[in-house]
Amino acid sequence: MKRESRGLAHTEASTHQTASARVISADECGLLLTHAGRLAQVGGWMLEPKTTGFIPTPEWCDIHGVERGNRTLDGLLHMVHSDDRAGMQGALQKALEEGTSYLHQHRITRPDDGRIRVIQDYGEVRYDAAGKPAWLLGAAQDVTERTRMQDALRDTEEHLYLALRLSGTAVWEWHTDNDLVVWSEEMVSIWGLPPGSSRGRLAELDARVHPEDLPRWRASLRACVEDGAAQNLELRVVWPDDSTHWLVIYGDAVRGADGRAIRLAGVARDNTELRQAEDEQARFFGLSLHLFLIASLDGTIRRVNPAWTEILGYRQDELIGHHLLDYLYPGDSETTRAKLQALLQGRDSDYFENRYLCKDGSLRTLAWSATAPADTGLIYAAAQDITERRVAEQALRDSQSRLEAMAYYDHLTGLPNRRLLLNRLQQAIAVADREGCLVAVCYLDLDDFKPINDQCGHEAGDDLLRAVADHLTASVRPGDTVARWGGDEFALVLTDMVDLSTCTQVLERVLRSLSKHQLIQGQPHPVSASIGATLYPDDHGDADTLLRHADHAMYLAKQCGRNNFQFFDPEQDRQAIASRELLHSIARAIDAGELCLRYQPIVNMRRGCIEAVEALVRWQHPLRGLLAPIEFLPAIEGTDLIRELDHWVLSEALAQQATWVQQGLSLRLHINVSAQSLQTPDFLHEVSCIIDRHPRVQAQSIELEILETTALQDLGLVSAVIGEGARLGLSFALDDFGTGYSSLIYLRRLPAGTLKIDQTFVRNMLQDREDRNIVEGVIGMARAFGRDIIAEGVETLEHGSLLMRLGCDRAQGYGIARPMTAAQLPQWIAAYRQPALWADRAEHLLSE
């Protein structure tokens, strides 16, 4: 059409024939417009350049969703998507000025239903007797569904090309209509083609084929195009340096709706070294990520790719001609049939899964996407084998107990470790408070373990520790806890003690059990132990304090000659007095303005940007200087003072957030909240009131980090608070995730959107395989439960690089920035640059 239009313009403009030769009357224009609509099976239109009058056919109005009648070019352009409007105007102008054919694809918004449709316009200029454009005659076609199908098929092809490229396979296509061949860059290296080339003629490929193999090559092309036979052959190619290479060639013809081959798509792979390998095809197609299927609308399979043999075990001739539901697991037939029915009704399927019976009787889970274009009468479907993914997801779920074991049990003895011990001790304290019983906390250290370890070796030392663990467990009751604290140190939590004498009997039994038996073969001398103990609530401290008191008593037992036990004397507990004094000091500090906030950035290591800051409280002590939270927060946990501190932190942090917003600095703000405040009935009302005092602060920019999850007593109440807070726009995070015994329960029952991996795991994960496994497990669980994740304790660039590889991109820690004042933060943000190591890691992950 383009060449014809130019010829027409030239003839009419240059020879100046009479007006009767090409003058277009209104009647003739109408006939031509009707003729154009009939040829294109779409709506026709005429544009008069001088008046910009626009005359559409009724079919054109139906396609565009407008009332029938004449229109103007401006009215047409008003319906065109703003991004496509300039291109359409340019195409119209070029057609009218140069006499070329008008061809343009654009989006419109239908006025009647507001839907966005894709329209393909075709047009041709008609001239008057003076050689001036009199009309632009055209047709419009709705190609929305075809465009959508092309996008889906393009995505599928990109996945296939990626898989082939990763396998070192070249891809090529021969367009039969113009003899053009295009190929991937791998084709150059294995076929011996000119470097940097990507297209040419079929003769260029023929020239590289070995003369003895050239007839087979040409015959395979002919059979593929004319007879529909799949191309599958092995041949030799001769490179310009006269070296010979064996290639394996696979190809198939892609046919149009009329059945004519429009191109031949093929792949090639260098088979020089592996020519004799019988499983070459299995390895090759084993790298494929997808199964492809073409079926009739009645579900009869017409074509499958070789991946079906590799994944399901069926030959192609065992599948072709059968219904695509024949090999389906019966339990999935109804849902799959419903998807096929939706296809036949013109609705593309986005995603569905089913299970297929393999030839060996096993089941594979496949994820499908399919389409059934109306103009083809066929169903096109692509599937990916996700069996291993589903198995891995189940294994991840089965990992609630394995992760617990790694996090809370000693790998050598199988005893609870210090984390689990602390949790059980806290539970025992709660029971003792409720039921009025005694709890004994004991700290045990083996006497002269090092000489045994040195004389008999580390393996014997490990055997001895395991034997000690067994004897300790046998010496206490089932409800008591025996834990390995570390090295040759153990801890006992004895619950429901009646009095001091009851505890004494247990400790005497422990010492006798260790000293009267030969615990391991070749033991040079009996084993003894020094034990320190304290009783709660006579010693009314928290878990850490009780263990510290028991440790002090153990050292007293060492000083008393070893192989004995000593009790901590609460009357000499100066720590309790100091703790009370500390409470008064903290209360005064809040009133006197001695507390302050520091802000630690939270960055996205992959994107190289600062996403948030965490507000951290500090105490500017008048005598001791700046104190970290560990110096004063434990003393007020569980008291009303912790709520007062939370209120102060929220007020100060949100006031600072308002200042930053006014300065144009937009960051999410993380604020720590104690378990006690979170479980207070009016907590959310208090937070809302503070936010209302700062109109510039949006609730969506606030994320509350829940501390002391083990102190949460009413998970239903906390879950409701989180849900109500989310409706207000607030976000929630579980802080120090993994350190509490019930962390997995909290993950399941509390709808917090973010998990923060405790820094104790992150800090040591480069050296400690167990800590790294825990970090990787927590990341996996976060993905499984759809939660965001932030890693604390990133002290080096290597920490961040490993976290990125494990799937965690957001982090904070001294390796990024120490907590800083509000005044220092803007300058730090302006100077921050993504470290080169992280940028390289991000680029590498992107390429994967």
Summary of the structure (lengths in Angstrom):
residues: 848
radius of gyration: 38.7
end to end distance: 45.9
largest distance: 129.9
contacts: 2624
relative contact order: 0.04
helix: 46%
strand: 26%
